[in-house]
Amino acid sequence: MQRVASVALLLSAVGLSGALAQPMSISPNSHESSPRPMPVRYGAGEPDLGGGFIEFLFSGGNQGRAPRYQQSPAYQQTPSAGGYPHYQNRGELLLQPPPPPPPMYVHRGPAAEPAQPAVDPRFLKQVVSYDGNEKPGTIIVDTPSKYLYLVQPGGKALRYGIGVGRPGFAWAGVKTVSQKREWPDWRPPEDMLKRRPDLPTFMPGGPDNPLGARALYLGSSLYRIHGSNEPWTIGQAVSSGCIRMRNEDVIDLYERVKVGTKVVVI
């Protein structure tokens, strides 16, 4: 009982000394101002003892320890799948991890064109023996065998593979080279346009032109010895009567013959 009375007297003394220690302030509007709310502190598992000397007595003298504040449950840090923390404010997403950078694409150039069938080695240019009656410089077109010969001196001939007229368009006869053209333009004849209305009426010379790199015109006819943008057709009967060659072969022949050269088609 004496201990309780001592504590009560001590508390009264502390309260009285605290009251006397407070300075008096006189404000003309003090009766209108409302008391300022005290800051709320959340202790981590410790009772609210009011602070000051009473807390010092009942907390074992640990008043100098920094107060611990409880983190509000409204802002809980949770890991995301990408390893970045994000924060939620009462169910609303405040911060998302940065989006991944866009993928980098490497330009690898145009797609390769499909490989075309190779020319049969039999139809590549070569030197062969010739024991015929035609003079050197004469062109002989062997339609059935699909070879063109340029007769050379000394019983030799240059032989080239050719494409010839398909059935119904093959022909035979003797012509002369009436003119020569490099990268010739193409104007399909009327009969061809009737059969193939999808063809253009005119096509300028160039790599896509079906007459190819060179053309040797045969007399006043519509037939020509010319190159081709379809070299895999060499050795076949595919044309409308013209004699087609590989571009590299018709260029070689073009340099070797002159206007007026005799052409024998058999």
ABEGO torsion letter per residue (X at the ends): XAAAAAAAAAAAAAAAAAAAABBBBBBAAAAABBBBBBBBBBBBGBBBAGEEAAAAAAAGGAAABBBBBBBBAABBBBBBAAGBBBBBBGGBBABBBBBBBBBBBBBAEBBBBBBBBBBBAAABBBBBBBABABBBGBBBBBAAAGBBBBBBBGGBBBBBBBBBBBBGABBBEBBBBABBBBGBBBBBBAAAAAABAABBABBBBEAABAAEABBBBBEABABBBBBBABAAABGBBABAGBBBBBAAAAAAAAAABBBGBBBBBX
